[in-house]
Structure formats: C-alpha cells, structure tokens
Amino acid sequence: MSAKIIDGKAISVMVNEETKARVEALKARGKQPGLAVILVGEDPASQVYVKAKAKKCEELGIFSDKRVLPADTTMEELLKLIDELNHDPKIHGILVQSPPPPQIDEEAVIAAIDPAKDVDCFHERNVGKLLIGKTDGFAPCTPYGVMVLLEKSGIDPAGKHAVIIGRSNIVGKPLAALLMQKTKGANATVTVVHSGTKNIAEYTRQADILIAAIGKPEFVTGDMIKPGATVIDVGINRTPNPDGGKDKLVGDVNFAQAVEVAGAITPVPGGVGPMTIAILMHNTVTACERA
C-alpha cells in the first residue's frame, strides 16, 4: 500500500488564488489590505521567513510594511511602534516575528497588538473566541492551514477520531479546538497526547486522522499508524545529512515507513509548511474586509 500524497504546495496555490481575487475586489472598492511584519534583531532564519512573507504580499497585491529593528531594541520602543501600527489605517494585520531577543517580553508584545489586527491569532481574545466557536476572530495560521488541507483533500473529520501529538499553544491546542467545533468540516472526536502521555502509540494506532506536532525528527514510525489513516506532519526539523552538504529537512513522521501504512499523508517539505503563509495572507485580507 502507498498513501495518497496531500500536496500542500498545490493547495496553497489554490488558497492564494482565492485570496488574490478577494484583494482585487477590495481594491476595486478603494481598499488595499496591509500587513506589517516586525523583526527585532538579525536572526538568519527569521530574516528568511520575513522576506518570504513580504514576497507573498507583493505577489497577491497586499501592502507590505517590513520593520527590521536593532537587536538591542527596548520594550518601550517596540510597544511604541506597535501602537503606531494599531492606529495606522493602511495596516490590517500585525505580527512580530518569533523568537525575539531576551529583553523582549513576548506575552506583553502579543497583548499590545490590536485583536482586530492579530492575524496570527495569538492574542488571548482571539484564542478565547476560537475556543468557544465564535467566528469573528481569527484562526491561527498553521492549525487553520491543516483544516484547509483536510477540506480540499476531501477528508471530512466528522465522526472520525483525530489524535494530535503535541499540546503547544501554536499548534496542538488550537488545532484540537478547531477539529472539535460543532460545524461543517470539523465535528471530530479529539485526543491530544504529549510528553506526559504513557504509551503514545496506544493512542496513535486508534487515529483515523493522526497529526504530529511534537518537534522530534521522525518520531512517528510506521507501526504507530492505523492502516489507512490520514497522517498530517506539522513538524519541520533539520538533521545532519549523512552524505555531507546541507542539512536534511524531515518531519515528525518517518515518511518512508508511514507512506506504506497510511491512506493519505503530507510530505515534509511541501505539506503543511506552504499553508501557513497562505493562511496568514487569507487572515490579513479578512481583517481588511472587516475594517
């Protein structure tokens, strides 16, 4: 048996085309969505992510305001900038690239962003709305990207047992909330396992939909997967290349083993990753439509 590959690149293109059409409709009414991305310091990986977001904005017709601040920027200076962007009518989405330098209180930064411009869905007001099923906030980019992958692949979670490996505030917890909502495209029975769970494989073998978001390279092996299950690999880990050269990118799932057991699976790279930035653009346009 060889699993169907869920092509995140192709699905992200579909999402981006829908987003671009919405941008063009807004521009026809004299409005342009705007996204501000703040980077404190010069972390190389963060610079790559910020550049990719700015490039995607340009492709889709979204105004991009990239702010790169010195590594020694103070909390006072950062909060002042966020306040300016909160009141800037050209900006509909604000995000501060993580991780910031140690002098920056990330929780205070998140709390300072206007919830109406919190397109990453980290603000406690949007997180609370997500949990109780209100739809006037935002859904976080990676978890919502997983939901869109399932939807556009024709995989309906309703009545299925979804098992999530990982309980992070960024992926595990919000994804559990999304999957269990009483709404179309959700209605799953959800189990969350984590570092404190004994015998994780006992639970993963029961999963109709298995989502790995634990941050451990190739943690999920073939014998942990129910035959025919859908496997969504959120992990992205750099591991040394045994042949030398660049590090290899691998997920939290041993793909070579899993593809022989699962019914459908996302690859790494090219699975969940492209969806995250596509949903960020989607959320930014939604914020503009509401403004």
C-alpha positions, 0 to 999 in steps of 0.5 A, spaced: 500 500 500 502 507 498 498 513 501 495 518 497 500 524 497 496 531 500 500 536 496 500 542 500 504 546 495 498 545 490 493 547 495 496 553 497 496 555 490 489 554 490 488 558 497 492 564 494 488 564 488 482 565 492 485 570 496 488 574 490 481 575 487 478 577 494 484 583 494 482 585 487 475 586 489 477 590 495 481 594 491 476 595 486 472 598 492 478 603 494 481 598 499 488 595 499 489 590 505 496 591 509 500 587 513 506 589 517 511 584 519 516 586 525 523 583 526 527 585 532 534 583 531 538 579 525 536 572 526 538 568 519 532 564 519 527 569 521 530 574 516 528 568 511 521 567 513 520 575 513 522 576 506 518 570 504 512 573 507 513 580 504 514 576 497 507 573 498 504 580 499 507 583 493 505 577 489 497 577 491 497 585 491 497 586 499 501 592 502 507 590 505 510 594 511 517 590 513 520 593 520 527 590 521 529 593 528 536 593 532 537 587 536 538 591 542 531 594 541 527 596 548 520 594 550 518 601 550 520 602 543 517 596 540 510 597 544 511 604 541 511 602 534 506 597 535 501 602 537 503 606 531 501 600 527 494 599 531 492 606 529 495 606 522 489 605 517 493 602 511 495 596 516 490 590 517 494 585 520 500 585 525 505 580 527 512 580 530 516 575 528 518 569 533 523 568 537 525 575 539 531 577 543 531 576 551 529 583 553 523 582 549 517 580 553 513 576 548 506 575 552 506 583 553 508 584 545 502 579 543 497 583 548 499 590 545 497 588 538 490 590 536 485 583 536 482 586 530 489 586 527 492 579 530 492 575 524 496 570 527 491 569 532 495 569 538 492 574 542 488 571 548 481 574 545 482 571 539 484 564 542 478 565 547 473 566 541 476 560 537 475 556 543 468 557 544 466 557 536 465 564 535 467 566 528 469 573 528 476 572 530 481 569 527 484 562 526 491 561 527 495 560 521 498 553 521 492 549 525 487 553 520 492 551 514 491 543 516 483 544 516 484 547 509 488 541 507 483 536 510 477 540 506 480 540 499 483 533 500 476 531 501 477 528 508 471 530 512 473 529 520 466 528 522 465 522 526 472 520 525 477 520 531 483 525 530 489 524 535 494 530 535 501 529 538 503 535 541 499 540 546 503 547 544 499 553 544 501 554 536 499 548 534 496 542 538 491 546 542 488 550 537 488 545 532 484 540 537 479 546 538 478 547 531 477 539 529 472 539 535 467 545 533 460 543 532 460 545 524 461 543 517 468 540 516 470 539 523 465 535 528 471 530 530 472 526 536 479 529 539 485 526 543 491 530 544 497 526 547 504 529 549 510 528 553 506 526 559 502 521 555 504 513 557 504 509 551 503 514 545 502 509 540 496 506 544 493 512 542 496 513 535 494 506 532 486 508 534 487 515 529 483 515 523 486 522 522 493 522 526 497 529 526 504 530 529 506 536 532 511 534 537 518 537 534 522 530 534 525 528 527 521 522 525 518 520 531 512 517 528 514 510 525 510 506 521 507 501 526 504 507 530 499 508 524 492 505 523 492 502 516 489 507 512 489 513 516 490 520 514 497 522 517 498 530 517 506 532 519 506 539 522 513 538 524 519 541 520 526 539 523 533 539 520 538 533 521 545 532 519 545 529 512 549 523 512 552 524 505 555 531 507 552 538 504 546 541 507 542 539 512 536 534 511 529 537 512 524 531 515 518 531 519 515 528 525 513 522 521 518 517 518 515 518 511 518 512 508 515 507 513 508 511 514 507 512 506 506 504 506 501 504 512 497 510 511 491 512 506 493 519 505 499 523 508 503 530 507 510 530 505 515 534 509 517 539 505 511 541 501 505 539 506 503 543 511 509 548 511 506 552 504 499 553 508 501 557 513 503 563 509 497 562 505 493 562 511 496 568 514 495 572 507 487 569 507 487 572 515 490 579 513 485 580 507 479 578 512 481 583 517 481 588 511 474 586 509 472 587 516 475 594 517 
